[in-house]
Amino acid sequence: MFHSQVIQATSTPSFATAIQEEFLLVDLETLDVIVEQPPELVARLRSELGERVRPEFLGAQIRTATRFHEDLVSLRKEAWQLRRQLAALAADFGLAPMAAGTHPFADWHRQRQTHDGQQHGMVMELRDLSRRLLTCGMQVKVMVEDPDLRIDLMNQVSYFVPHILALSTSSPFWLGANTGLKSYRISAFSELPRTGLPDLFDSWADFEAHTNVLVKSGLIEDISSLWWDLRPSSRDEALEMRVADACTRVDDSVSIAALYRCLLRYLYRLRQKNQRWRSYARMLINENRWRAQCYGTDSGLVDLGTGEIRPYKQLLTELLEMLRDDAKALGCLEELETCAKILNRGTSAHLQIGAHARALRSGRSEDQAWLEVVSLLLDMTQAD
């Protein structure tokens, strides 16, 4: 899967890690999403949590962001505390945060954009697509201080985007229907420009030369408007993974963060040995991305080295073994191994589909079955 290449040495990245989690705010009486956040709630969140929580693009969305951590135990603690604090404040207004890629039955037509100048620019560009963004994802930032290394690792780790997506799937339902996909969020989000896999770039200078065309022409303000599955962070010396659905369980969020973090360290170690992960055409990686979006972990991905579809469980088992030394070095072996637990019990998408089916079998109506799914998601979002 990798080949030799003469490269220049770079300073070792810190691999410090932060996560951003998006949530939908749900009315505890109707279990539907809200249309607009109470101004008093927004004020209290800002007062008590500052920059670590803020409203997102639509009135139903809110986002938390941890600080950077070298220890994933402390990362989990902060992510968990943010969930608890958000839930406690929201409860005072009869609301609760729900972590999932989509809400099972919410109607995006009712949504309103938040009153933010930057968001207004998005509305003007995206038109009615902006209201369809009733979706939630998770972003993982890993510090890679050298900009050229950041681009090199982005090029290589793109191969594993489908593996990460499959493990995070949490959006099987949309507008009160089973879409047949494990991640419908990817379909909704892909209607936007500048999404999907990033292009390949030769260096940081090459990346800047291309993105500056968009900035200079006024199409984007900065690289924060690149909504790729992976991108250099616009605020930090970090490489940001953005393909994952919002993880319903906080342990799953941290586990997937560990997987991504260890992948970057592994690829960096290859580079130090004048090796690199083999580059594949985006058309091939996109086939695996589609399979991950559609089937999640239920089917297989194409092993692009052999050209054969292999079961996801087999691929993940090999991947976790490959990253074992990196996880030990980074002190996150337990978090990495939790990926196997996600696979064994099912992703959030599996659990939602199962809850809906059980409710129907027990004689509940379709509407009652959707409420069962939302109740499950609310419980799991705040579960320790």
Backbone hydrogen bonds in HBPLUS format (Angstrom, degrees):
<---DONOR---> <-ACCEPTOR-->    atom                        ^
c    i                          cat <-CA-CA->   ^        H-A-AA   ^      H-
h    n   atom  resd res      DA  || num        DHA   H-A  angle D-A-AA Bond
n    s   type  num  typ     dist DA aas  dist angle  dist       angle   num
A0278-ARG N   A0001-MET O   2.58 MM 277  5.50 166.0  1.60 157.0 155.2     1
A0003-HIS N   A0276-ARG O   2.92 MM 273  5.64 144.4  2.04 155.5 161.8     2
A0276-ARG N   A0003-HIS O   2.86 MM 273  5.64 137.2  2.04 150.5 164.1     3
A0005-GLN N   A0274-ASN O   2.55 MM 269  5.02 158.3  1.59 134.4 137.2     4
A0015-PHE N   A0143-MET O   3.18 MM 128  4.79 142.7  2.33 146.8 144.8     5
A0143-MET N   A0016-ALA O   2.81 MM 127  5.22 163.6  1.84 153.4 159.1     6
A0017-THR N   A0069-HIS O   2.74 MM  52  5.15 169.4  1.75 142.6 141.2     7
A0069-HIS N   A0017-THR O   2.77 MM  52  5.15 152.3  1.85 128.5 136.3     8
A0018-ALA N   A0141-LYS O   2.90 MM 123  5.16 154.2  1.97 147.0 154.1     9
A0141-LYS N   A0018-ALA O   2.83 MM 123  5.16 167.5  1.85 151.7 156.0    10
A0066-THR N   A0019-ILE O   3.00 MM  47  5.68 169.1  2.01 164.0 165.8    11
A0020-GLN N   A0139-GLN O   2.82 MM 119  5.06 158.8  1.87 149.1 153.6    12
A0139-GLN N   A0020-GLN O   2.92 MM 119  5.06 162.4  1.95 146.2 152.1    13
A0021-GLU N   A0064-THR O   2.91 MM  43  5.32 146.0  2.03 138.5 149.5    14
A0064-THR N   A0021-GLU O   2.86 MM  43  5.32 160.2  1.90 153.0 158.7    15
A0022-GLU N   A0137-GLY O   3.22 MM 115  5.71 144.9  2.35 161.5 171.8    16
A0023-PHE N   A0062-ILE O   2.75 MM  39  5.33 160.9  1.79 165.4 170.6    17
A0062-ILE N   A0023-PHE O   2.97 MM  39  5.33 150.4  2.06 147.3 151.4    18
A0024-LEU N   A0098-MET O   2.99 MM  74  5.15 165.0  2.01 143.5 147.1    19
A0098-MET N   A0024-LEU O   2.80 MM  74  5.15 142.0  1.94 142.4 155.1    20
A0025-LEU N   A0060-ALA O   2.74 MM  35  5.25 158.1  1.79 150.9 158.8    21
A0034-ILE N   A0025-LEU O   3.09 MM   9  6.20 153.8  2.16 158.6 158.5    22
A0026-VAL N   A0096-ALA O   2.84 MM  70  5.28 174.8  1.84 156.1 157.3    23
A0096-ALA N   A0026-VAL O   2.97 MM  70  5.28 135.3  2.17 138.6 151.4    24
A0027-ASP N   A0032-ASP O   2.83 MM   5  5.69 167.8  1.84 174.9 170.8    25
A0031-LEU N   A0027-ASP O   2.66 MM   4  5.04 145.3  1.78 150.2 160.1    26
A0028-LEU N   A0094-GLY O   2.96 MM  66  5.68 176.6  1.96 152.5 152.7    27
A0041-LEU N   A0038-PRO O   2.91 MM   3  5.29 125.6  2.22 108.4 122.3    28
A0042-VAL N   A0038-PRO O   3.16 MM   4  6.57 160.0  2.21 156.7 162.1    29
A0043-ALA N   A0039-PRO O   2.94 MM   4  6.18 158.7  1.99 149.2 154.9    30
A0044-ARG N   A0040-GLU O   3.04 MM   4  6.23 156.9  2.09 143.7 149.5    31
A0045-LEU N   A0041-LEU O   2.90 MM   4  6.11 158.7  1.94 154.2 160.4    32
A0046-ARG N   A0042-VAL O   3.02 MM   4  6.23 161.1  2.06 148.8 153.6    33
A0047-SER N   A0043-ALA O   2.95 MM   4  6.12 152.3  2.03 143.3 151.5    34
A0048-GLU N   A0044-ARG O   2.90 MM   4  6.00 161.9  1.94 151.7 155.3    35
A0049-LEU N   A0045-LEU O   2.78 MM   4  5.50 156.1  1.84 146.9 153.8    36
A0050-GLY N   A0046-ARG O   3.02 MM   4  4.45 135.0  2.23 109.2 118.0    37
A0052-ARG N   A0049-LEU O   3.18 MM   3  5.69 153.0  2.25 138.3 136.5    38
A0065-ALA N   A0052-ARG O   2.79 MM  13  4.83 145.3  1.91 137.7 139.4    39
A0054-ARG N   A0063-ARG O   2.97 MM   9  5.52 150.5  2.05 149.8 158.6    40
A0063-ARG N   A0054-ARG O   2.92 MM   9  5.52 163.5  1.95 156.4 161.9    41
A0056-GLU N   A0061-GLN O   3.17 MM   5  5.16 168.5  2.18 118.3 116.3    42
A0114-THR N   A0057-PHE O   3.02 MM  57  5.83 161.2  2.06 142.8 143.9    43
A0061-GLN N   A0058-LEU O   3.01 MM   3  5.45 158.4  2.06 115.7 122.6    44
A0059-GLY N   A0112-ARG O   2.87 MM  53  5.72 150.5  1.96 170.4 173.9    45
A0075-LEU N   A0071-ASP O   3.13 MM   4  6.47 145.1  2.26 138.4 148.9    46
A0076-ARG N   A0072-LEU O   2.91 MM   4  6.00 160.3  1.95 139.2 143.2    47
A0077-LYS N   A0073-VAL O   3.04 MM   4  6.28 156.9  2.10 142.2 148.8    48
A0078-GLU N   A0074-SER O   3.02 MM   4  6.24 160.7  2.05 146.7 150.4    49
A0079-ALA N   A0075-LEU O   2.95 MM   4  6.17 168.7  1.96 155.3 158.8    50
A0080-TRP N   A0076-ARG O   2.81 MM   4  5.93 160.1  1.85 153.3 159.0    51
A0081-GLN N   A0077-LYS O   2.92 MM   4  6.09 157.4  1.97 145.5 152.0    52
A0082-LEU N   A0078-GLU O   2.90 MM   4  6.12 156.7  1.95 152.4 158.3    53
A0083-ARG N   A0079-ALA O   3.10 MM   4  6.38 153.6  2.17 142.5 149.2    54
A0084-ARG N   A0080-TRP O   2.97 MM   4  6.26 160.6  2.01 150.8 156.2    55
A0085-GLN N   A0081-GLN O   2.83 MM   4  6.01 164.7  1.85 154.5 158.4    56
A0086-LEU N   A0082-LEU O   2.92 MM   4  5.95 161.6  1.96 145.8 151.4    57
A0087-ALA N   A0083-ARG O   2.89 MM   4  6.02 160.6  1.92 147.7 153.5    58
A0088-ALA N   A0084-ARG O   2.92 MM   4  6.09 156.0  1.97 146.9 153.4    59
A0089-LEU N   A0085-GLN O   3.06 MM   4  6.23 165.6  2.09 150.5 153.6    60
A0090-ALA N   A0086-LEU O   2.92 MM   4  6.03 162.4  1.95 150.5 156.2    61
A0091-ALA N   A0087-ALA O   2.94 MM   4  5.99 147.9  2.04 143.1 151.2    62
A0092-ASP N   A0089-LEU O   3.24 MM   3  5.57 139.1  2.42 103.4 113.3    63
A0093-PHE N   A0090-ALA O   2.90 MM   3  5.45 155.9  1.96 114.9 122.9    64
A0095-LEU N   A0090-ALA O   3.01 MM   5  4.92 157.8  2.06 131.1 129.9    65
A0094-GLY N   A0091-ALA O   3.04 MM   3  4.87 166.0  2.06 108.5 108.8    66
A0101-GLY N   A0170-SER O   3.25 MM  69  5.17 137.3  2.45 103.4 111.4    67
A0136-CYS N   A0101-GLY O   2.89 MM  35  4.56 149.0  1.99 120.9 127.4    68
A0176-GLY N   A0104-PRO O   2.90 MM  72  5.67 150.1  1.99 136.1 140.3    69
A0110-ARG N   A0107-ASP O   3.29 MM   3  6.07 160.2  2.33 119.5 123.3    70
A0111-GLN N   A0108-TRP O   3.04 MM   3  5.37 160.0  2.08 113.3 119.7    71
A0116-ASP N   A0114-THR O   3.07 MM   2  5.79 123.4  2.40 108.4  92.6    72
A0120-HIS N   A0116-ASP O   2.94 MM   4  6.21 143.6  2.08 150.1 161.1    73
A0122-MET N   A0119-GLN O   2.99 MM   3  5.06 120.2  2.36  96.4 111.7    74
A0123-VAL N   A0119-GLN O   3.03 MM   4  6.45 151.2  2.12 150.5 158.5    75
A0124-MET N   A0120-HIS O   3.08 MM   4  6.41 159.3  2.12 151.8 156.3    76
A0125-GLU N   A0121-GLY O   3.17 MM   4  6.40 146.9  2.29 140.5 149.0    77
A0126-LEU N   A0122-MET O   2.77 MM   4  5.85 169.3  1.78 159.6 162.7    78
A0127-ARG N   A0123-VAL O   2.86 MM   4  5.41 139.9  2.03 143.4 148.8    79
A0129-LEU N   A0126-LEU O   3.07 MM   3  5.37 139.6  2.24 142.7 136.3    80
A0130-SER N   A0127-ARG O   3.13 MM   3  5.91 155.4  2.19 117.5 123.2    81
A0131-ARG N   A0128-ASP O   3.18 MM   3  5.70 140.2  2.34 110.2 118.4    82
A0132-ARG N   A0129-LEU O   3.00 MM   3  5.21 139.3  2.17 102.8 115.0    83
A0133-LEU N   A0130-SER O   3.40 MM   3  5.67 163.3  2.43 105.4 109.4    84
A0246-ALA N   A0136-CYS O   3.14 MM 110  5.45 144.9  2.26 127.5 118.4    85
A0138-MET N   A0244-ALA O   3.10 MM 106  5.51 156.7  2.16 135.6 137.0    86
A0140-VAL N   A0241-MET O   2.94 MM 101  5.10 153.0  2.01 140.5 149.3    87
A0241-MET N   A0140-VAL O   2.79 MM 101  5.10 165.8  1.81 151.8 154.6    88
A0142-VAL N   A0239-LEU O   3.17 MM  97  5.46 159.2  2.22 134.6 140.4    89
A0239-LEU N   A0142-VAL O   2.89 MM  97  5.46 156.9  1.94 149.6 150.0    90
A0144-VAL N   A0237-GLU O   2.85 MM  93  5.90 147.9  1.96 139.1 149.7    91
A0150-ARG N   A0146-ASP O   2.94 MM   4  6.18 149.0  2.04 148.9 158.6    92
A0151-ILE N   A0147-PRO O   3.17 MM   4  6.50 152.8  2.25 146.3 151.2    93
A0152-ASP N   A0148-ASP O   3.01 MM   4  6.27 161.0  2.04 147.3 152.9    94
A0153-LEU N   A0149-LEU O   2.85 MM   4  6.02 167.0  1.87 158.2 160.5    95
A0154-MET N   A0150-ARG O   3.01 MM   4  6.16 147.4  2.12 138.8 148.3    96
A0155-ASN N   A0151-ILE O   2.99 MM   4  6.27 158.3  2.03 151.7 156.4    97
A0156-GLN N   A0152-ASP O   3.20 MM   4  6.51 153.0  2.28 143.5 150.3    98
A0157-VAL N   A0153-LEU O   2.83 MM   4  5.88 174.1  1.83 158.5 160.4    99
A0159-TYR N   A0156-GLN O   3.28 MM   3  6.24 164.7  2.30 123.8 125.8   100
A0160-PHE N   A0157-VAL O   2.92 MM   3  5.55 148.1  2.03 117.4 125.2   101
A0161-VAL N   A0158-SER O   3.14 MM   3  5.28 168.9  2.15 110.8 114.2   102
A0164-ILE N   A0160-PHE O   3.12 MM   4  6.44 155.6  2.18 157.3 163.4   103
A0165-LEU N   A0161-VAL O   2.97 MM   4  6.18 168.6  1.99 158.5 161.8   104
A0166-ALA N   A0162-PRO O   2.99 MM   4  6.06 169.5  2.00 151.3 153.8   105
A0168-SER N   A0165-LEU O   3.03 MM   3  5.23 141.5  2.18 104.9 116.3   106
A0349-ALA N   A0169-THR O   3.04 MM 180  5.64 148.2  2.14 140.3 132.2   107
A0171-SER N   A0182-LYS O   3.20 MM  11  5.85 150.9  2.29 154.1 150.6   108
A0184-TYR N   A0171-SER O   2.70 MM  13  5.38 171.3  1.70 145.0 148.1   109
A0179-THR N   A0172-PRO O   3.00 MM   7  5.89 159.9  2.04 162.7 169.2   110
A0174-TRP N   A0177-ALA O   3.04 MM   3  5.49 154.4  2.11 148.5 156.6   111
A0177-ALA N   A0174-TRP O   3.18 MM   3  5.49 127.1  2.48 105.8 118.4   112
A0182-LYS N   A0293-GLN O   3.10 MM 111  5.84 135.0  2.31 141.4 154.5   113
A0182-LYS N   A0294-CYS O   3.22 MM 112  5.45 130.1  2.48 105.4 119.1   114
A0183-SER N   A0293-GLN O   3.03 MM 110  4.95 142.9  2.17 155.9 150.3   115
A0187-SER N   A0184-TYR O   2.88 MM   3  5.20 121.4  2.23 106.0 121.1   116
A0188-ALA N   A0184-TYR O   3.11 MM   4  6.52 160.5  2.14 159.4 164.4   117
A0189-PHE N   A0185-ARG O   2.86 MM   4  6.01 166.6  1.88 157.2 161.4   118
A0190-SER N   A0186-ILE O   2.90 MM   4  5.84 143.3  2.03 139.8 149.2   119
A0191-GLU N   A0188-ALA O   3.40 MM   3  5.85 164.4  2.42 108.2 112.7   120
A0192-LEU N   A0189-PHE O   3.11 MM   3  5.91 168.4  2.13 122.2 125.9   121
A0227-TRP N   A0194-ARG O   2.87 MM  33  5.59 122.7  2.21 146.3 163.3   122
A0229-ASP N   A0196-GLY O   2.78 MM  33  5.42 156.9  1.83 141.6 143.1   123
A0207-PHE N   A0203-SER O   2.99 MM   4  6.28 157.5  2.04 146.2 152.1   124
A0208-GLU N   A0204-TRP O   2.84 MM   4  6.12 164.8  1.87 154.9 158.7   125
A0209-ALA N   A0205-ALA O   2.90 MM   4  6.04 155.3  1.97 144.4 151.4   126
A0210-HIS N   A0206-ASP O   3.17 MM   4  6.40 155.5  2.23 147.3 152.3   127
A0211-THR N   A0207-PHE O   2.97 MM   4  6.20 173.5  1.98 158.3 160.4   128
A0212-ASN N   A0208-GLU O   2.80 MM   4  5.68 149.7  1.89 146.7 154.4   129
A0213-VAL N   A0210-HIS O   3.20 MM   3  5.57 145.0  2.32 104.5 113.8   130
A0214-LEU N   A0211-THR O   3.05 MM   3  5.36 123.7  2.38 103.5 116.3   131
A0215-VAL N   A0211-THR O   3.10 MM   4  6.48 155.5  2.16 147.6 155.0   132
A0216-LYS N   A0212-ASN O   2.75 MM   4  5.73 170.2  1.76 147.6 151.1   133
A0217-SER N   A0213-VAL O   3.12 MM   4  6.09 150.0  2.21 136.1 143.8   134
A0219-LEU N   A0214-LEU O   2.93 MM   5  5.19 132.5  2.16 162.1 165.9   135
A0220-ILE N   A0214-LEU O   3.36 MM   6  5.77 153.5  2.43 120.4 120.5   136
A0218-GLY N   A0215-VAL O   2.97 MM   3  5.15 153.1  2.05 105.2 113.8   137
A0225-SER N   A0222-ASP O   3.18 MM   3  6.22 170.6  2.19 127.6 129.6   138
A0226-LEU N   A0223-ILE O   3.05 MM   3  5.30 159.1  2.10 112.3 113.7   139
A0242-ARG N   A0229-ASP O   2.63 MM  13  4.72 173.7  1.63 150.1 147.8   140
A0231-ARG N   A0240-GLU O   2.98 MM   9  5.30 149.4  2.07 143.3 152.1   141
A0240-GLU N   A0231-ARG O   2.79 MM   9  5.30 165.8  1.81 161.1 161.7   142
A0233-SER N   A0238-ALA O   2.86 MM   5  5.37 177.5  1.86 149.8 150.3   143
A0252-ASP N   A0249-ARG O   3.14 MM   3  5.31 128.1  2.42  98.8 111.5   144
A0253-SER N   A0249-ARG O   3.27 MM   4  6.68 151.9  2.35 145.1 152.4   145
A0254-VAL N   A0250-VAL O   3.10 MM   4  6.43 162.0  2.13 154.0 157.2   146
A0255-SER N   A0251-ASP O   2.92 MM   4  6.03 150.8  2.00 140.9 149.8   147
A0256-ILE N   A0252-ASP O   2.95 MM   4  6.11 165.7  1.97 152.4 154.9   148
A0257-ALA N   A0253-SER O   2.99 MM   4  6.18 148.3  2.09 141.2 150.9   149
A0258-ALA N   A0254-VAL O   2.89 MM   4  6.15 147.8  2.00 142.2 150.6   150
A0259-LEU N   A0255-SER O   2.98 MM   4  6.33 151.4  2.06 145.5 153.3   151
A0260-TYR N   A0256-ILE O   3.03 MM   4  6.26 166.5  2.05 150.8 153.0   152
A0261-ARG N   A0257-ALA O   2.92 MM   4  6.04 163.7  1.95 148.9 154.1   153
A0262-CYS N   A0258-ALA O   2.89 MM   4  6.00 165.5  1.92 151.1 154.7   154
A0263-LEU N   A0259-LEU O   3.01 MM   4  6.18 151.9  2.09 145.1 153.2   155
A0264-LEU N   A0260-TYR O   3.13 MM   4  6.44 157.0  2.19 150.7 155.5   156
A0265-ARG N   A0261-ARG O   3.16 MM   4  6.52 156.0  2.22 147.3 153.8   157
A0266-TYR N   A0262-CYS O   2.88 MM   4  6.08 161.0  1.92 151.9 157.3   158
A0267-LEU N   A0263-LEU O   2.96 MM   4  6.19 166.1  1.98 153.5 156.7   159
A0268-TYR N   A0264-LEU O   2.94 MM   4  6.09 147.3  2.05 141.3 150.9   160
A0269-ARG N   A0265-ARG O   2.89 MM   4  6.17 152.9  1.96 148.8 155.8   161
A0270-LEU N   A0266-TYR O   2.99 MM   4  6.38 150.4  2.08 147.7 156.0   162
A0271-ARG N   A0267-LEU O   3.12 MM   4  6.36 155.3  2.18 140.7 146.9   163
A0272-GLN N   A0268-TYR O   3.03 MM   4  6.41 147.4  2.13 145.4 154.4   164
A0273-LYS N   A0270-LEU O   2.96 MM   3  5.19 140.9  2.11 102.5 114.4   165
A0275-GLN N   A0270-LEU O   2.82 MM   5  4.88 153.6  1.89 139.6 140.2   166
A0274-ASN N   A0271-ARG O   2.91 MM   3  4.92 153.3  1.98 114.0 114.0   167
A0284-LEU N   A0281-ALA O   3.02 MM   3  5.54 135.7  2.22 110.2 120.9   168
A0285-ILE N   A0281-ALA O   3.29 MM   4  6.75 161.3  2.33 151.3 155.9   169
A0286-ASN N   A0282-ARG O   2.78 MM   4  5.86 155.5  1.84 151.1 158.4   170
A0287-GLU N   A0284-LEU O   3.13 MM   3  5.22 130.5  2.39  96.1 108.9   171
A0288-ASN N   A0284-LEU O   3.42 MM   4  6.88 153.7  2.49 145.6 150.8   172
A0289-ARG N   A0285-ILE O   2.87 MM   4  6.20 149.4  1.97 145.9 156.0   173
A0290-TRP N   A0286-ASN O   2.91 MM   4  6.09 153.4  1.98 144.1 149.7   174
A0291-ARG N   A0287-GLU O   3.06 MM   4  6.35 156.9  2.11 143.1 149.5   175
A0292-ALA N   A0288-ASN O   2.89 MM   4  6.12 154.7  1.95 149.5 156.0   176
A0293-GLN N   A0289-ARG O   2.97 MM   4  6.16 156.0  2.02 145.2 151.8   177
A0294-CYS N   A0290-TRP O   2.84 MM   4  6.02 157.2  1.90 153.4 159.6   178
A0295-TYR N   A0291-ARG O   2.79 MM   4  5.65 162.1  1.83 148.7 153.4   179
A0296-GLY N   A0292-ALA O   2.87 MM   4  4.51 135.6  2.06 116.5 126.8   180
A0298-ASP N   A0295-TYR O   3.03 MM   3  5.42 157.7  2.08 137.5 135.1   181
A0312-TYR N   A0299-SER O   3.27 MM  13  6.27 149.1  2.37 130.5 132.1   182
A0301-LEU N   A0310-ARG O   3.08 MM   9  5.72 136.3  2.28 163.3 158.2   183
A0310-ARG N   A0301-LEU O   2.91 MM   9  5.72 166.9  1.93 157.6 154.0   184
A0303-ASP N   A0308-GLU O   2.76 MM   5  5.46 172.1  1.76 157.4 154.7   185
A0306-THR N   A0303-ASP O   3.02 MM   3  5.60 134.1  2.24 113.9 124.6   186
A0307-GLY N   A0303-ASP O   2.66 MM   4  5.54 147.3  1.76 162.4 172.6   187
A0315-LEU N   A0311-PRO O   3.11 MM   4  6.49 161.1  2.15 153.7 158.9   188
A0316-LEU N   A0312-TYR O   2.79 MM   4  6.02 165.5  1.82 163.0 166.5   189
A0317-THR N   A0313-LYS O   2.95 MM   4  6.04 160.3  1.98 146.4 152.0   190
A0318-GLU N   A0314-GLN O   3.12 MM   4  6.34 161.5  2.15 147.7 152.0   191
A0319-LEU N   A0315-LEU O   2.91 MM   4  6.09 151.9  1.99 144.5 153.3   192
A0320-LEU N   A0316-LEU O   2.82 MM   4  6.03 164.4  1.85 158.3 160.7   193
A0321-GLU N   A0317-THR O   3.14 MM   4  6.33 155.2  2.21 142.9 149.6   194
A0322-MET N   A0318-GLU O   2.93 MM   4  6.12 153.2  2.00 144.8 152.5   195
A0323-LEU N   A0319-LEU O   3.05 MM   4  6.28 140.9  2.21 144.8 154.9   196
A0324-ARG N   A0321-GLU O   3.29 MM   3  5.12 163.1  2.32 101.5 106.4   197
A0327-ALA N   A0323-LEU O   2.92 MM   4  6.19 156.2  1.98 158.2 165.6   198
A0328-LYS N   A0324-ARG O   2.97 MM   4  6.28 155.0  2.04 151.0 157.8   199
A0329-ALA N   A0325-ASP O   2.97 MM   4  6.20 159.6  2.02 145.4 150.9   200
A0330-LEU N   A0326-ASP O   2.93 MM   4  6.11 146.7  2.04 144.4 153.4   201
A0331-GLY N   A0327-ALA O   2.88 MM   4  5.86 108.9  2.40 134.6 151.0   202
A0332-CYS N   A0327-ALA O   2.85 MM   5  5.02 158.9  1.90 146.9 149.0   203
A0331-GLY N   A0328-LYS O   3.15 MM   3  4.99 151.1  2.24  96.1 104.9   204
A0336-LEU N   A0332-CYS O   2.96 MM   4  6.20 157.0  2.01 150.7 157.4   205
A0337-GLU N   A0333-LEU O   2.93 MM   4  6.13 161.7  1.96 153.7 158.3   206
A0338-THR N   A0335-GLU O   3.24 MM   3  5.25 141.4  2.39  95.6 106.5   207
A0339-CYS N   A0336-LEU O   3.04 MM   3  5.82 162.3  2.07 119.3 124.5   208
A0340-ALA N   A0337-GLU O   3.10 MM   3  5.71 140.7  2.26 112.9 120.6   209
A0341-LYS N   A0338-THR O   2.93 MM   3  4.94 122.0  2.27  95.8 111.5   210
A0342-ILE N   A0338-THR O   3.01 MM   4  6.45 151.0  2.10 153.3 160.9   211
A0343-LEU N   A0339-CYS O   3.16 MM   4  6.47 159.1  2.21 145.7 150.7   212
A0344-ASN N   A0340-ALA O   3.00 MM   4  6.25 153.4  2.07 144.5 151.3   213
A0345-ARG N   A0341-LYS O   3.03 MM   4  6.21 161.8  2.06 154.8 157.8   214
A0346-GLY N   A0342-ILE O   2.80 MM   4  5.52 137.3  1.98 144.6 156.0   215
A0350-HIS N   A0347-THR O   3.07 MM   3  5.27 117.4  2.48 101.1 115.2   216
A0351-LEU N   A0347-THR O   3.11 MM   4  6.49 161.6  2.15 154.0 158.9   217
A0352-GLN N   A0348-SER O   2.89 MM   4  6.10 155.7  1.95 153.5 159.7   218
A0353-ILE N   A0349-ALA O   3.04 MM   4  6.22 166.8  2.05 151.4 154.8   219
A0354-GLY N   A0350-HIS O   2.92 MM   4  6.09 158.1  1.97 150.1 156.6   220
A0355-ALA N   A0351-LEU O   2.97 MM   4  6.13 156.5  2.03 143.8 149.7   221
A0356-HIS N   A0352-GLN O   3.01 MM   4  6.23 161.5  2.04 153.1 157.7   222
A0357-ALA N   A0353-ILE O   3.04 MM   4  6.21 161.3  2.07 147.2 152.3   223
A0358-ARG N   A0354-GLY O   2.96 MM   4  6.13 160.3  2.00 150.2 155.5   224
A0359-ALA N   A0355-ALA O   3.05 MM   4  6.19 156.5  2.11 144.6 150.8   225
A0360-LEU N   A0356-HIS O   3.17 MM   4  6.44 157.7  2.22 147.6 152.8   226
A0361-ARG N   A0357-ALA O   2.98 MM   4  6.22 158.9  2.02 149.2 155.4   227
A0362-SER N   A0358-ARG O   2.99 MM   4  6.15 138.9  2.17 143.0 153.4   228
A0364-ARG N   A0359-ALA O   3.10 MM   5  5.57 149.9  2.19 165.5 156.4   229
A0363-GLY N   A0360-LEU O   3.09 MM   3  5.34 161.9  2.12 108.7 113.7   230
A0369-ALA N   A0365-SER O   2.87 MM   4  6.11 147.3  1.98 146.2 155.7   231
A0370-TRP N   A0366-GLU O   3.08 MM   4  6.46 152.3  2.16 150.2 156.3   232
A0371-LEU N   A0367-ASP O   3.18 MM   4  6.49 154.8  2.25 144.7 151.4   233
A0372-GLU N   A0368-GLN O   2.99 MM   4  6.30 144.1  2.12 142.9 152.8   234
A0373-VAL N   A0369-ALA O   3.14 MM   4  6.51 149.8  2.24 144.9 152.1   235
A0374-VAL N   A0370-TRP O   3.08 MM   4  6.45 161.4  2.11 152.3 156.4   236
A0375-SER N   A0371-LEU O   2.94 MM   4  6.13 161.7  1.97 148.8 154.0   237
A0376-LEU N   A0372-GLU O   3.01 MM   4  6.23 155.6  2.07 145.4 151.7   238
A0377-LEU N   A0373-VAL O   2.98 MM   4  6.30 159.0  2.03 151.2 156.8   239
A0378-LEU N   A0374-VAL O   2.89 MM   4  6.16 159.3  1.93 156.1 161.2   240
A0379-ASP N   A0375-SER O   3.05 MM   4  6.25 160.3  2.08 148.1 153.1   241
A0380-MET N   A0376-LEU O   2.94 MM   4  6.19 165.2  1.97 154.6 158.5   242
A0381-THR N   A0377-LEU O   2.91 MM   4  5.97 149.5  2.00 146.1 154.4   243
A0383-ALA N   A0380-MET O   3.24 MM   3  4.86 155.6  2.30  93.9 101.2   244
